[in-house]
Amino acid sequence: MLVNEHNIEFAQRDLQGKGVDQKIVLSGEFAFGACDFMKNRSCSYVLLMRDPYERVISSYAFCQKHDDDSSDFYCPLRTKGLSVVEWAIIEGSPVFRQLIAHPSNCGDKFENHFDFEKMIDAPNDILKTGKYPCWMKLKAFIEHQLTADQILQLAEYVANNIEYWFAAVGTLDRIDTLLQTMQDMYYMPLHNICKDVHRANNSNINNQQREIYRKELKEDPRVAEALKEDLLLYARVQEVTILQGRNHYEHFHAGNVIHHKADS
């Protein structure tokens, strides 16, 4: 399981044209696009998406926990002095960005053409190492190159193609359903092994504080504006999850159910 921008690098270097026999899973940021380099083997994408408000709360609480770490391994930004609303505005819509931007845009050649210190609207003292993480640079680049209307049109295009780009999609609150779908599709015991493993409650924050944060986020219109692309995608993922669930049941299980009824 690879969970960083090295997904694409790995796909380019180690998978292209080799027809590797074993099943390989690339997970996390920048996995989208890896199939372009797998010429001699089947490849497909699966999207698991979290409620954008819950994602903000989770990342904010997680980075708070690691604020005193000098390394940017866990979180490249400091949360001290930032409210959860300010954090949401800085993060924006990361899922949307991952589906439209290639991680090579974070390379040295790319940086030579843009002054990110002027483009990024965030205080410099929140950076732990003085280096902007890739997602911040992608956000600044997209907002610099496109108008707000163009970004929204692009988000609508992505949302309308979710069911065609991904073999399966799901939401974190229904992850067991997605695991069952993947188990039947890929013949891997994902549901048997991983069911009930994830719990919505984040160990970095208690439920009372979560509700306070959620209320603050929901009541500030700047947050809805910052998250609008991911909110749009999340709504579509919820719709496609229902459609795919029906199709999956009919394809993999309905025949067995009818057969058993006929035997009884």
C-alpha positions, -999 to +999 in steps of 0.1 A: +000+000+000+016+033-011+001+065+003+019+094-013+029+110-046+053+081-052+023+061-065+027+076-099+065+073-098+061+036-089+036+030-116+059+046-142+091+029-131+080-006-120+047-015-136+049-002-171+049-030-196+059-057-171+026-075-167+032-082-130+012-113-119+003-104-083-025-080-074-011-046-064-031-019-046-020+018-047-038+037-020-041+073-009-031+105-026-021+105-063-031+070-070-055+083-097-036+081-130-015+050-122-036+029-146-022+049-175+011+031-170-002-004-167-003-015-203-002-053-200-025-058-171-060-050-160-064-019-138-093+000-123-100+027-097-120+026-065-130+058-047-138+060-010-148+095+001-155+110+035-180+137+044-160+169+036-169+185+069-158+153+088-126+152+068-117+188+079-124+180+115-103+149+114-073+165+097-075+195+120-076+173+151-048+150+137-025+179+130-033+195+164-020+162+179+012+165+160+017+202+163+048+198+184+065+174+160+094+192+142+091+168+112+064+173+086+060+135+083+025+134+098+014+169+091+033+196+072+013+225+088+009+238+123-027+244+136-017+267+165-034+301+160-058+287+134-095+280+140-111+250+124-128+274+100-095+288+089-082+253+085-111+244+063-105+274+041-068+266+037-074+230+028-103+235+004-113+205-017-084+180-018-104+151-034-114+173-064-078+184-068-064+149-068-088+140-096-078+168-120-041+175-112-010+154-119+015+152-090+043+161-115+029+197-111+047+198-078+081+191-093+110+216-095+104+225-131+069+235-123+079+255-093+104+275-113+075+291-132+054+302-103+060+322-071+040+301-047+048+324-017+027+351-034+001+327-047-007+309-015-030+327+009-018+313+042+005+325+069+041+314+064+046+304+101+022+275+098+048+256+077+069+233+098+098+230+074+093+261+053+082+240+023+047+241+009+031+206+006+021+195-028-017+199-022-012+236-012+007+242-044-019+225-065-047+245-049-028+277-056-021+267-091-057+258-099-071+290-083-044+310-102-051+295-136-089+292-135-118+315-126-143+304-099-169+296-125-144+275-145-134+255-114-171+248-106-177+237-142-147+214-139-160+200-107-194+193-123-177+175-151-158+153-126-190+146-107-208+136-138-181+111-147-175+095-113-195+064-122-175+059-155-140+065-140-143+043-110-152+006-109-167+012-074-173+041-052-184+045-016-186+067+015-167+061+047-200+058+067-209+028+044-174+013+040-185-022+046-208-020+016-179-009-006-156-036+008-182-063+000-185-049-036-147-049-040-145-084-026-169-098-051-153-078-080-117-085-073-119-119-056-100-107-026-112-112+010-114-075+017-148-075+034-140-107+054-108-092+068-116-055+070-153-054+079-160-034+111-124-024+114-130+013+108-149+033+133-163+068+126-152+081+160-118+097+156-095+089+185-080+124+182-112+141+192-142+135+214-178+136+201-186+168+220-158+187+204-166+172+170-201+186+172-188+220+182-164+221+152-191+208+129-215+236+140-188+262+134-181+249+100-217+246+089-225+281+101-197+299+082-205+305+045-168+307+037-164+271+045-192+260+022-175+280-005-141+265+002-155+230+002-180+234-026-162+211-051-158+183-027-193+187-014-205+184-050-184+153-055-196+138-022-233+142-031-227+125-064-207+097-048-236+091-025-260+088-055-236+065-074-231+043-043-268+035-042-269+028-080-238+006-079-252-012-048-283-022-067-264-033-098-239-052-076-266-071-058-284-080-090-251-092-106-235-111-078-263-121-054-298-119-068-294-151-088-284-170-057-313-157-037-338-167-064-321-201-067-324-208-030-360-197-030-368-221-058-352-250-039-371-243-007 
